[in-house]
Amino acid sequence: MLRTIWINLLILLGVVVILELVFGTWFSDVHALHQFTKPRDLRIERDNPIADTPATIVYSRDKNGFRGLETDVGAIDIITVGGSTTDQRFLDDTQTYQASLQKLFANDGIPISIANAGIDGQSTFGHIENFESWFNLIDGLKTRYILFYVGINDALILAENTSYDVVEAESERLKLQLFIREKSALYQLYLITKHAFLTPEIAHSFERVNLASNPPLTDAPKLAPEVLGNAETRSSLDGLTARIETLSGLTRAMGAEPIFVTQRSTAWTRQDGKVLGVTNIEPGFHSSLVDRYGPLNGVDMYNIERGVADAILNGCRASQAICFDLMADLDFDLDTDFYDELHTTAEGSEKIAGYMHDRLKGLDGF
């Protein structure tokens, strides 16, 4: 009996070794997408967690990890890159801003192809890694534009390290652990399964910010201007500008043109030309910013997000890319267009699509 067990264990070990040698990256410098592994050949159907219609939603990814792509990888018009606000995991495939944008152009008689390459939690650090570890590995991939819908996740880098994109190893044991994770095919399979099937409650907070139920709004920040203008924050913003320029260069190296679109949260609104914010930022997505800067309100969040948006636009303009300042240009109904601090409902995504449609249609090919 014991001998049979040992034989079976040795056979299992042999199978694991073969699988790792065939599918792992042990003898290659190619990064295995470890902190930003993208599910492939995936279709998940679940109850709609944020609305009554449709009753169920479908989230799907093709063999290359793209969402919503209906044409060949050699005939893409736009690849959209960003974090969870680009991925839109809890909207149906037909409700994302990419799907709505395609419909708007189809109504114009201009069919376009959009590939959604959003990765939950990823910042510009990870977007840069996408080129070597993902896009450049897809045979025949061609696109006219890469649209980066960025800013929210980079705001958090003002307060913490790039934990969603890079894990720094401080000990030999941790270095070995991370090396195995990065190279192991089985670990990649585990990550794909884990992230793809996260329940909505675990993945997102679903705590809708209802400004109407949080009066009074304030127009006075809690933080003094010099707090957000210190050397460390300026250095972080300068780093973001440099990464935007890097993304422009990587995009053009693929034969495409870069487009950068700024973002915003639901912590603030505009009334009669004045920025008004919630009186207090509760623990949640912005907790790391609160930990660093202290108590914040919605006006502080506006100032932080404006600084991030300006850093993005600085890099965009310096690299002569295409720049859309959605944060400044587009007003949302924060009670209906978002289902939590950051993520849009189908109505909000449709509004983003309308904004992008109005600006894209002036570009070559639209």
N, C-alpha and C positions, 0 to 999 in steps of 0.2 A: 504493500500500500504506500509506504513512505517513498519507495523507489519510483512508483508511478507518479507521485506528486512532484518529485524532483525532476523527472523526465518532462512532465508537462510544463513546469516552471522554466526549464531550459529552452523548451520549444517556444514558449511565450516570449522569453528574453530574446531569442533569435529573431522572432517576428518583429519585435520592437526595434532591434538593431537594424534590420533590413529596411523597415519603414523610415527610420531616422536617416539612414544613409541615402535613401532614394528621395525623400521629400524634405529633409532638413537642409540647413545651409552651413553644415559643419566645416566644409572645405571651401567656402566662398565668403567674400567680403560683403555680399549682398545682405542688407539689413532685412530681418524677417518681419518688419512692421510691428514689432512687439508691443509698443504702447499705443499703437494706432492700427491694429489689425482690422482689416475690413472683411466682413462676411461676403461670401461669394456663392452664387447659385442658391439663393435663399428666398423663400417665400413664407411669410408669417401672416396668418390671419387671426385677429383678436377682436374682442369687444372694443368698441370705440370708447376710450377713457375720458374724452373731453367734450363730447357732444352727442346728441341723440341721433343725428343724421350724418353719415350712414350708421346703421346699427353696428356694423363690423367694418374694420379697416384692414387693408392689405399693405404690408411693407415688403418690398422685394428688392433683391440685388441680383445683377447678372453675373456671368462667369468672371468678369473683370473687376467686380466690386462696385459697379456703377448702379445707381438707382435711376429709373425712368428713361434709360437709353433704349430707343426703339430702332436705331439704325446701326450700320457698321461703324466700328471704332475709327475707321479712316474717313468718315464723313460727318464729323461732329461740328456743330456751329459754336457751341459754348460748353465748356466744362465749368461747373460751379464748385468752388472750393470754400470751405468754412467749417465751423463746428456744428453743434447740434441745431443751431438756427438755420443751417443750410440742409442738414440731414432731414430734419422734421420727422423724426421717428414715429410720432403718434398722430400723424396725418396720413390719410389714405394716399396711395400712389397718385391718384387723380386730383389731390387737393394741395399739393406742394406749390410753392411759388413758381417752381420750374414748369410744372404741368400747366398752371394757369398762364404762364408767359407763352408757352407753346400755343395754347388756344388763342391768345390774343393775336399772335402773328398769323396763325392759320386763318383767323377772321379777316386779316388784311390780305389774304391770298399769298402769304409768304410762309411756307412750311419750314420750320427750323428743328434742329436736333439738339437736345440739351442732355448732358450727362451730369448727374448729381454725384459729386465726390465728397460730400460733407462727412466729417468724422466727429462724432460726439466728443466734446471736450478739447478738441485740437486748437492750438494757437498757431501763430505764424512760424514758430519753431518747427512744428510738425508739418505745416504746409510746405516748407522748404524740403524736408525729408521726403515728402511724397514723390518728388520728381525722381530721385535716385531709387527709392524703394518701391515705387508703384508705377507711376506714369511711364517712365523710361523702360520699364520691363514689359509693357504691353505692345506686342508686335503690331506695327501699322497704325498706331494711335496718332491721329491728326485732329486738330481743332483750329478754328479760326480765332477764338477768344477763350481766355481763362478768366472767369469772373470770381474775384475774391470778396466774399461778403464777410468782413472781419472787423474785430475791435473788442467785442465783449470779452472773449477769453483772454485777449492780451491785456485788458484792464486789470485782470487778476494778477498778472505777472508783476505789476507795480507793487504787489504785496507779498508775493511768494515765489518760489522757484517754479520751473516749468514742469511740474509733476505729471501733467497729462502727456507730455511729449518726451521728456528725458528723465531717466532715473540715475542719479549720481551715486556711484559706488564708493563708499568710504572705507570699506574693509575688504581684505582678500576674500573672505567668505562670501560677502555680498557681490563682489566682482564675479566670482565663479558662478553664483546663483543667477546673476543677470545674463552672463554669457550663455548658460544652458537655456535660459528662457528665450533668448534671442535666436538661438540656433535650432532649437528643438521643434520639429514639425508637430509632435503631439501636444506640446504646450500651446502652439499657435491654434490648433484645433480646439483646445480647451478655452482659450480666450475668445475665439469666434463664437462658440456655443454660449459662453457666459454672457457676453455683451449683447448678442443677438436676442436672447430670450429673457433679458432683464424685464421684470414687471414694470409697468408705468410708474407705480408708486415708489419703486426703488430708484429708477432712472431719473425721474423729475419730481419736483415738489408738488405740483398741481395746486399751489396756494395762490389763487388768483388775487392780483392786487387791484382792489376796487377803490379808485380814488374817491368816488362819490360817497363811500362809507367811511372815509378816513379824514373828515374835516377836523380842524382847518388846515389847509395847505399853507406852506410857508414860502416866502421869497427870500429869506435870509439864510445863508449857509452857516453851519456850525464851525467849519474850519476856516482859519485865517488864510488868505491867499498864499502867504509864504510857506505854509505847510505843504501844499501841493506843488510848490515851485522850488523845493529843496534840491540839492545836487543829486541825490540818489534817484529821485523821481525823474528829474531831467535826463539823467543818464539812461534810465529805463526807456523813456520816450524816444531818445536819440537812437537807442538800439532798435526800437520798433521801426523807426524811419529807415534805418539801414536794412532791416529784413524785408521791408516793402520793396526797396530797390533791388535786393537780391532776387525776390520773387519775380520782379519785372524781367530781370536778366534771364532767369531760368525759363520763363514763359516764352520769351523771344527765341531762346535757343531751341525750343520745340517748333518754331515757325508760327507762333501765335502771338496775339496782342493781349496785354494784360488790362483788366478792368478792376478797379478797386471801389467797393461800396462800403460806406461807414454804417455803423449800427447804433442802437440805443436800447435802454431798458425801459421798464414801466415805472420807475421811481419818480418821474417828473412829467410835467405837461406844460403846454404853453397856453396862456390866456391873455388876449389883447397885447401880444408881443412880449409878454413877461414870462419868465420861467418860474413855475411854481412846483414845489416838491412835497412829498410826504414828509411828515414831521420827524419820522424816525425810521432808519433802516433796520428791519428786524433780522435776526439770525437767519441765514439761508445761503443763497448763492454768493452774496457779497460779504459773507462773514470774514473772509481773509482780509478784505479791505478795512473792515471795522477793527479787526485785530491790530492792524498796522497803524491806522490813522486815529482810532478812537471813535466816539459816537459820530454818526453821519446822518444827514437827512437827504431828501431827494435833490435839493439844490447842489449839495456836495457831489452827489452821484452825477448830476449833469456836468459839473465842472471836471470831474474825473473823465467822464466819457468824451467831453469836448476836447480835453487834452489828448486823449488817445486818437480821436478822429483827426485832429489837426496833425498829429505825428504821421498818421497814415497818408493824409493828403500831401504832406511835405514830401514823403518818399515817392508818392504817385507822381507829383508834378516834377520832381527832380529827375525822374526816369522817363518823363514825357509819356506816361501811361494815361489811360482814360479814367477819370475820377468822377464818382457820383457821391455827393455828400447827403446821403439819405437822412442822417441824423438831423441836419438842418432843414432839409426840404420837405420831409414827409411827416404829417401829423396823424396819429392813430387815435381811434377810440379805445382807450386803455381798458375799458370795461368789457369790450367785446372782441377786440382784435388780438388779445393775448390770453393764454390760460394760466400763466404764472409770470414771474418777474421778467422773463426773457423770450419765451417761446410763443409764436403766433398760432392762433386758431386758423381754420380754413379762411375765415374772413380777413384776418390779418395778412396771411400769405398772399391772398388775392390782391390786397392793396399794394403789397411789395411788388407783385408782378406788374400791376398797372404802372407803378413808378418806373420800374426798369424798362418796360415797353416804351414809354414815352421818350426815354433817353436813348435806348438802343436803336430805335428806328431811324435815327440820324446817322448811324454808322454804316460803313461799307458792308453790303450784303443784306441789309435790312430795309 
